[in-house]
Amino acid sequence: MLDEFKKEKPPKFDKEMKKPEDAEEWLLGMKKFFRLHDYSENMKARVATFNLKGKVDIWWEDVKNVRCIHEEDLIWSEFEWLFKKNYLSQQYFMTR
């Protein structure tokens, strides 16, 4: 599985992206990646959090600590909700 993961290279996300569309584009890229793989909901969340870089990785560590999140229990939909809440504008998030 690790060789497959290295070969496919899921998209990375860092805080340097400037627009909400960048965050949405990353989420779409992750969803496309997951369509190629039969990962559990937990593995999807783990792959996504592994591909956070820079300031967004620090944000995720803070969220985990504040909310007492254990990644082994986290599922994709929960991570996606937290990510959208933080990285997409409130108006955009509320219309989805």
C-alpha positions in Angstrom: 0.0 0.0 0.0 2.9 2.4 0.7 4.3 1.9 -2.7 0.9 2.6 -4.3 0.6 5.8 -2.1 4.1 7.1 -3.2 3.3 6.4 -6.8 -0.1 8.1 -6.9 1.0 11.2 -4.9 -2.2 12.7 -3.6 -2.4 16.5 -3.7 -0.8 18.6 -1.0 -2.4 21.6 0.7 -0.6 24.5 2.3 -1.9 27.8 3.7 -0.1 29.7 1.0 -3.1 29.2 -1.3 -4.8 32.5 -1.6 -8.5 31.9 -2.5 -11.3 29.7 -1.1 -11.3 28.0 -4.6 -7.8 26.7 -3.8 -9.1 24.8 -0.8 -12.1 23.5 -2.8 -9.7 22.4 -5.5 -7.6 20.5 -3.0 -10.7 18.8 -1.6 -11.8 17.8 -5.1 -8.4 16.4 -5.8 -8.5 14.3 -2.7 -12.0 13.0 -3.6 -10.7 12.1 -7.1 -7.7 10.3 -5.5 -10.1 8.4 -3.2 -12.2 7.2 -6.1 -9.1 5.4 -7.3 -8.5 3.7 -4.0 -10.7 1.5 -1.7 -9.7 3.3 1.5 -11.8 3.2 4.6 -13.3 6.5 5.8 -10.6 6.6 8.5 -7.8 6.0 6.0 -9.1 8.8 3.8 -8.9 11.2 6.8 -5.4 10.0 7.6 -4.2 10.4 4.0 -5.7 13.9 3.8 -4.1 15.0 7.1 -0.7 13.5 6.0 -0.8 15.8 3.0 -1.2 19.0 4.9 1.9 21.2 4.8 3.2 24.3 6.4 0.7 26.5 8.3 -2.2 24.3 7.6 -0.4 21.4 9.2 0.0 23.6 12.3 -3.7 24.5 12.1 -4.6 20.8 12.1 -2.4 20.0 15.1 -4.1 22.8 17.0 -7.5 21.5 16.0 -6.7 18.0 17.1 -5.4 19.3 20.5 -8.3 21.6 21.2 -11.0 19.1 20.1 -9.2 16.1 21.5 -9.3 14.4 18.2 -7.6 11.0 17.8 -6.7 10.5 14.1 -7.3 6.7 14.5 -11.0 7.5 15.2 -11.4 10.4 12.7 -13.4 9.8 9.5 -13.2 11.7 6.2 -16.5 13.5 6.5 -15.5 14.9 9.9 -12.2 16.1 8.6 -13.8 17.6 5.5 -16.3 19.5 7.6 -13.5 20.9 9.9 -11.4 21.8 6.9 -14.2 23.6 5.1 -15.2 25.4 8.2 -11.7 26.9 8.5 -10.6 27.3 4.9 -13.7 28.3 3.0 -15.4 31.6 3.5 -18.5 31.5 5.7 -20.7 32.6 2.9 -19.4 30.0 0.5 -19.6 27.3 3.2 -23.2 28.2 4.1 -24.4 27.9 0.5 -23.0 24.4 0.1 
